[in-house]
């Protein structure tokens, strides 16, 4: 070892100290970091260095070229998509995950023990979400991979019901996927799995500005299948209005009919942390699989999500994900081969940030984060509802506010208004389309958001709408 690599190794404490200072400064000033930048600016492409610059010089280049245009997406007024922040404890866990650099593989036998940390973290999450220990889980990169994993096992179940082993034989024929308001990641997963997004059977939604499944229409569609097995995708918090399907009613249907029940509860599942809103997920413990996103309301760094699948489907999981031609990974059904239950073989210790954050703040800490975010969303909704220039497109059910400009303003002005709002760099929201209207979404999931952030954003909105008018 020689040159820059040797030098960097010898002064690793100095280099990490520089990063610590820079990271601390960023986090201490994240409230003032712009939430949006001008995307027309494209930095000049870097040529490949022949012998490298060493880490300190590379950091200098990064700080000159990229750091000034990094947005404060982890800050208190980044309300676009459903982007959580990162708690201090989760940052500690994330840094340690990088330092220890484990590949989460084995539960018993020789090798690292990071899989044990992951299993313990899943158990902590089940307790936090008040779910039974009858779920097996694992960490993946996000809701898309979580939905993919759950639906992959659902696909294997469906094949077995039809007398086929899809993992070995491949997909053939058609399957039925019943759903009302699926997230785009579920549709994407169906395409990736070869199930075909065109095989979705759309179920009516409940009346009264709802996105939830109409249970009567669902049962009518089930009866038309005359016993044919199918997959049901239900919502534990829709994107636009955070609507929840009636899990208790669906669990009753599951007693009568044969189907795989998957719940996409990417962020809405954390309603279970709130004494006031946990009724929204009552009955979800009867599902076959559940998606939960940790880099949303759990407030850990990207990429972090979990899939939860009933332990009774353990064999189906192994059939779907086993490394059958890799004897060095052990017996697929043995505890040693944890990777035979997961889609990815090479994974960092994604669970560690979540483990640290849950251990650091506990049930009460997350209850406070969830309840406060909901209160800010409700407060923002009330400001909109009582304004002269804005109106809600749907009731504020949990933590997302879906709104538009009031009647009398042209529909195409909504986009111009949002562009001007985001251009301020002080708040960021995303566009949507709901109930035949162009709209705007503001999602509250960050532990740092406060009442003053809500008021600041609303004051900015009033300034901009005055300019447009």
C-alpha positions in Angstrom: 0.0 0.0 0.0 1.5 3.3 -1.0 0.7 6.8 -2.1 -2.7 8.4 -1.3 -4.2 5.2 0.0 -1.4 4.7 2.5 -1.5 8.4 3.5 -5.3 8.4 4.0 -5.1 5.2 6.1 -2.5 6.8 8.4 -4.6 9.9 8.9 -8.1 8.4 9.1 -8.8 10.1 12.4 -8.0 13.5 10.9 -10.2 12.9 7.8 -13.1 11.6 9.9 -12.7 14.7 12.1 -13.1 17.0 9.1 -16.2 15.1 8.0 -17.6 15.3 11.5 -17.2 19.1 11.6 -18.7 19.5 8.1 -21.6 17.1 8.9 -22.3 18.9 12.2 -22.3 22.3 10.6 -24.7 21.0 7.9 -27.1 19.5 10.5 -26.9 22.6 12.7 -27.9 24.8 9.8 -30.3 22.5 8.0 -33.2 24.7 8.7 -31.6 27.4 6.6 -30.5 25.1 3.8 -32.4 25.7 0.6 -35.1 23.1 -0.1 -34.8 23.5 -3.8 -32.2 24.5 -6.4 -32.2 25.6 -10.1 -31.9 22.3 -11.9 -30.8 24.0 -15.1 -27.4 24.2 -13.5 -25.3 21.2 -14.4 -21.8 20.9 -13.0 -19.1 20.2 -15.5 -18.3 16.5 -15.8 -15.1 15.4 -13.9 -12.3 13.8 -15.8 -10.8 10.6 -14.4 -7.7 11.4 -12.3 -4.7 9.2 -13.2 -3.2 8.8 -9.7 -6.0 10.3 -7.6 -6.0 13.3 -5.4 -6.3 11.8 -1.9 -9.3 12.1 0.3 -8.8 15.7 1.6 -8.4 17.1 -2.0 -11.4 15.0 -3.2 -13.4 16.6 -0.4 -12.3 20.0 -1.4 -13.4 19.3 -5.0 -16.8 18.0 -3.7 -17.3 21.1 -1.5 -16.6 23.4 -4.4 -18.6 21.5 -7.0 -21.5 19.8 -5.3 -21.9 20.8 -1.6 -23.4 24.3 -2.3 -26.2 22.8 -4.4 -27.1 20.0 -2.0 -30.7 20.7 -0.8 -32.0 20.4 2.7 -34.2 17.4 2.0 -33.8 16.2 5.6 -35.0 19.5 7.0 -38.2 20.6 8.6 -39.9 22.2 5.6 -39.1 19.6 2.9 -42.7 18.3 2.5 -42.3 16.8 -0.9 -43.0 13.1 -1.5 -43.0 11.6 2.0 -39.4 12.4 3.0 -38.5 11.8 6.6 -35.5 13.3 8.3 -32.8 11.5 10.2 -32.7 11.4 14.0 -29.3 11.9 15.7 -29.4 8.3 16.8 -30.1 7.0 13.3 -27.1 9.0 12.0 -24.9 7.4 14.6 -26.2 3.9 13.5 -25.7 4.8 9.8 -22.1 5.9 10.3 -21.4 2.7 12.3 -23.0 0.6 9.6 -20.5 2.1 7.2 -17.5 1.7 9.5 -18.2 -2.0 10.4 -19.2 -2.7 6.8 -21.0 -6.0 7.4 -22.9 -8.0 4.8 -26.0 -9.2 6.6 -25.9 -13.0 6.0 -25.8 -15.5 8.8 -27.9 -16.0 11.9 -25.9 -18.9 13.4 -22.6 -20.5 12.8 -19.4 -18.7 11.8 -19.2 -15.2 10.3 -20.6 -11.9 11.3 -23.7 -11.5 13.6 -25.3 -8.6 11.7 -28.3 -10.7 10.7 -29.0 -11.1 14.5 -29.1 -7.3 14.8 -31.5 -7.2 11.9 -33.8 -9.8 13.4 -33.8 -8.0 16.7 -34.6 -4.7 15.0 -37.6 -6.4 13.2 -38.8 -7.6 16.6 -38.5 -4.0 18.0 -40.4 -2.7 15.0 -43.2 -5.2 15.5 -43.5 -4.1 19.1 -43.5 -0.4 18.1 -46.2 -1.1 15.5 -48.1 -3.4 17.8 -48.0 -6.3 15.4 -47.7 -9.9 16.5 -44.4 -11.8 16.5 -45.8 -14.2 13.9 -44.3 -12.0 11.1 -40.9 -12.6 9.6 -39.2 -9.6 8.2 -36.1 -8.2 6.6 -34.6 -4.8 5.5 -34.6 -3.7 1.9 -33.9 -0.4 0.2 -37.4 1.1 0.1 -41.1 0.6 -0.4 -40.7 -0.6 -3.9 -38.4 -3.5 -2.9 -40.6 -4.2 0.1 -43.7 -4.4 -2.1 -41.7 -6.5 -4.6 -40.7 -9.0 -1.9 -44.1 -9.3 -0.4 -45.8 -9.8 -3.8 -43.1 -12.2 -4.9 -44.1 -14.5 -2.0 -47.7 -13.8 -2.8 -47.0 -14.9 -6.4 -45.5 -18.2 -5.1 -48.5 -18.7 -2.9 -50.9 -18.2 -5.8 -48.9 -20.6 -8.0 -49.1 -23.3 -5.3 -52.9 -22.8 -5.1 -53.0 -23.5 -8.8 -50.7 -26.5 -8.5 -47.6 -24.7 -9.9 -44.1 -23.8 -8.5 -43.7 -20.3 -10.2 -40.3 -19.8 -8.7 -39.1 -22.8 -10.7 -41.5 -23.0 -13.6 -41.9 -19.3 -14.3 -45.0 -17.2 -14.8 -47.7 -18.6 -17.1 -51.3 -17.8 -17.6 -53.0 -14.9 -15.9 -53.5 -13.9 -12.3 -56.0 -11.5 -10.7 -54.8 -8.7 -8.5 -57.7 -6.8 -6.9 -57.0 -3.3 -5.6 -58.6 0.2 -5.4 -55.8 2.9 -5.0 -52.5 1.1 -5.3 -49.2 3.0 -5.0 -47.1 3.2 -8.2 -44.4 1.0 -6.5 -46.9 -1.9 -6.3 -47.8 -1.5 -9.9 -44.1 -1.4 -10.8 -43.5 -4.6 -8.7 -46.2 -6.4 -10.6 -44.4 -5.6 -13.8 -41.1 -6.7 -12.4 -42.6 -10.0 -11.2 -44.1 -10.8 -14.5 -47.6 -10.7 -13.1 -48.5 -7.8 -15.4 -49.9 -4.5 -14.3 -52.8 -5.1 -16.8 -54.1 -7.9 -14.6 -55.2 -5.4 -12.0 -58.9 -5.5 -11.4 -59.9 -2.0 -10.1 -62.3 -2.1 -7.2 -64.6 0.9 -6.5 -63.7 3.3 -3.7 -66.0 4.2 -0.9 -68.3 7.2 -1.5 -67.6 10.6 0.0 -64.3 11.7 -1.4 -62.6 8.5 -0.4 -59.7 6.4 -1.8 -60.5 3.3 0.3 -61.8 0.0 -1.1 -65.5 -0.4 -1.3 -66.0 -3.6 0.6 -69.3 -4.5 -1.0 -67.8 -4.1 -4.5 -64.7 -6.1 -3.4 -66.9 -9.0 -2.3 -68.9 -8.9 -5.5 -65.7 -9.2 -7.6 -64.5 -12.1 -5.4 -67.7 -14.0 -6.0 -67.2 -13.5 -9.7 -63.9 -15.3 -9.5 -65.8 -18.5 -8.3 -63.0 -19.7 -6.0 -60.1 -18.7 -8.2 -57.2 -17.6 -5.9 -56.1 -14.0 -6.2 -53.9 -11.3 -4.6 -55.4 -8.3 -2.8 -53.4 -5.1 -2.5 -54.8 -2.8 0.1 -53.7 0.6 1.4 -52.5 1.6 4.8 -52.4 5.2 3.9 -52.9 6.4 0.3 -50.5 8.9 -1.3 -52.9 11.8 -1.8 -55.2 11.6 1.2 -53.7 9.0 3.5 -56.9 6.9 3.3 -57.0 3.5 4.9 -58.9 0.4 3.7 -61.1 -1.2 6.2 -58.8 -3.9 7.5 -61.3 -5.4 9.9 -63.8 -5.9 7.1 -61.1 -7.4 4.9 -60.1 -9.8 7.6 -63.7 -11.0 7.8 -63.6 -11.6 4.0 -60.3 -13.5 4.4 -62.2 -16.0 6.6 -64.6 -16.7 3.8 -62.4 -16.6 0.7 -59.0 -17.7 -0.5 -56.6 -14.9 -1.3 -53.2 -13.4 -0.5 -53.7 -10.1 1.4 -50.9 -7.5 1.1 -51.0 -4.2 2.8 -48.9 -1.3 1.6 -48.5 0.7 4.8 -45.2 2.5 3.7 -45.8 5.4 6.0 -49.4 5.1 7.2 -48.5 2.1 9.3 -46.9 4.4 11.8 -50.4 5.5 12.8 -50.1 2.5 15.1 -47.7 4.6 17.3 -50.5 7.1 18.1 -53.1 6.3 20.7 -55.5 8.6 18.8 -55.0 7.1 15.3 -54.0 3.5 15.8 -57.7 2.5 15.1 -56.8 3.1 11.4 -54.7 -0.1 11.3 -57.0 -2.3 13.4 -57.1 -5.7 11.8 -53.9 -5.4 9.8 -52.3 -8.1 11.8 -54.4 -10.6 9.8 -52.6 -9.7 6.5 -50.2 -12.1 4.8 -47.7 -9.4 4.1 -47.1 -5.7 5.0 -44.8 -3.0 3.6 -43.4 -0.4 6.0 -40.9 2.3 5.0 -38.4 3.3 7.7 -36.9 6.3 5.9 -40.2 7.9 6.0 -41.9 8.2 9.4 -39.3 6.3 11.4 -36.9 9.1 10.4 -33.8 7.1 9.5 -31.5 7.8 6.5 -32.3 6.4 3.0 -32.3 3.5 2.0 -34.4 1.7 4.7 -37.7 -0.3 4.5 -38.9 -3.6 5.9 -41.1 -6.3 4.5 -43.2 -8.3 7.0 -44.5 -11.7 6.0 -46.5 -14.2 8.1 -44.2 -16.9 9.5 -46.6 -19.5 8.2 -45.4 -18.7 4.7 -41.8 -19.4 5.6 -41.5 -22.2 3.0 -42.9 -20.0 0.3 -40.3 -17.4 1.1 -37.4 -19.8 0.8 -38.8 -21.2 -2.4 -38.9 -17.7 -3.8 -35.5 -16.4 -2.7 -33.4 -19.5 -2.0 -29.8 -19.7 -3.3 -30.3 -23.3 -4.4 -27.1 -23.6 -6.3 -24.9 -22.0 -3.7 -23.8 -24.7 -1.1 -21.5 -22.2 0.6 -24.6 -20.3 1.8 -25.9 -23.4 3.7 -29.1 -25.3 3.7 -31.9 -23.0 2.4 -34.2 -24.0 5.3 -31.6 -23.8 8.0 -31.3 -20.7 10.2 -27.8 -20.3 8.9 -29.1 -19.1 5.5 -30.8 -15.9 6.3 -30.2 -14.7 2.7 -32.6 -17.4 1.5 -35.5 -15.4 2.9 -34.5 -12.1 1.2 -34.3 -10.8 -2.4 -30.7 -9.5 -2.1 -27.6 -11.4 -1.3 -25.3 -8.4 -0.8 -26.7 -5.9 1.7 -25.2 -3.5 4.2 -26.4 -3.5 7.8 -29.4 -1.4 7.0 -31.0 -2.3 10.3 -28.5 -0.5 12.5 -29.8 3.1 12.0 -33.3 1.9 12.9 -32.1 -0.1 15.9 -30.2 2.9 17.3 -33.2 5.2 16.8 -35.8 2.9 18.3 -33.5 2.2 21.3 -32.7 5.8 21.7 -36.2 7.2 21.7 -38.5 4.3 22.4 -42.2 4.0 22.0 -43.0 7.4 23.6 -40.5 9.2 21.4 -42.0 7.9 18.2 -45.5 8.5 19.5 -44.5 12.1 20.0 -43.0 12.4 16.5 -46.1 10.9 14.9 -48.6 12.9 16.9 -46.8 16.2 16.4 -46.6 15.6 12.6 -50.3 14.9 12.5 -51.0 18.1 14.5 -48.9 20.2 12.1 -50.8 18.7 9.1 -54.1 19.4 10.8 -53.0 23.0 11.5 -51.9 23.5 8.0 -55.2 22.1 6.7 -57.1 24.5 8.9 -55.1 27.5 7.6 -55.9 26.4 4.0 -59.6 25.7 4.8 -60.0 29.2 6.3 -58.2 31.0 3.6 -59.6 33.1 0.7 -57.2 31.7 -1.9 -56.7 27.9 -1.2 -59.0 25.0 -0.7 -58.6 21.4 0.5 -59.1 18.7 -2.1 -59.7 16.1 0.6 -60.0 16.0 4.4 -56.7 15.9 6.4 -57.0 12.4 7.7 -53.4 11.9 9.0 -50.2 13.7 8.0 -50.6 14.7 4.3 -52.4 17.8 3.1 -53.8 17.7 -0.4 -55.0 21.1 -1.6 -55.3 23.5 -4.6 -56.0 27.1 -5.5 -59.6 28.3 -4.9 -62.2 28.4 -7.7 -61.7 31.3 -10.0 -58.0 30.6 -10.6 -57.2 28.7 -13.8 -56.1 25.1 -13.3 -52.7 25.8 -15.1 -51.9 28.4 -12.4 -51.5 25.7 -9.8 -48.3 24.5 -11.4 -47.0 28.1 -11.8 -47.8 28.8 -8.1 -46.0 25.7 -6.9 -43.0 26.4 -9.0 -42.7 29.9 -7.5 -43.3 28.5 -4.0 -40.5 25.9 -4.4 -38.2 28.5 -6.0 -38.1 30.3 -2.7 -35.9 27.5 -1.4 -37.7 27.8 2.0 -40.3 25.0 1.6 -40.8 22.2 -0.9 -44.0 20.5 -1.9 -44.9 18.2 -4.9 -47.7 18.4 -7.5 -50.5 15.9 -7.7 -53.8 15.3 -9.5 -56.8 14.4 -7.4 -60.6 14.4 -8.1 -60.1 15.9 -11.5 -58.1 18.8 -10.1 -54.4 19.8 -10.3 -53.3 19.8 -6.8 -50.4 20.1 -4.3 -49.2 17.7 -1.6 -47.5 18.5 1.6 -46.4 15.5 3.7 -45.4 16.0 7.4 -43.0 13.2 8.6 -40.0 15.1 9.9 -39.1 15.1 13.6 -37.8 18.7 13.3 -40.9 20.3 11.9 -42.5 22.8 14.2 -45.5 25.2 14.3 -43.3 28.1 13.1 -42.4 26.1 9.9 -46.1 25.7 9.2 -46.8 29.4 9.6 -43.7 30.4 7.6 -44.8 28.2 4.7 -48.4 29.5 4.7 -47.2 33.1 4.8 -45.0 32.4 1.7 -48.0 30.9 0.0 -50.1 34.1 0.6 -47.2 36.2 -0.7 -47.0 34.2 -3.9 -50.7 34.0 -4.6 -50.9 37.8 -4.3 -48.2 38.1 -6.9 -50.0 35.7 -9.3 -53.4 37.5 -8.8 
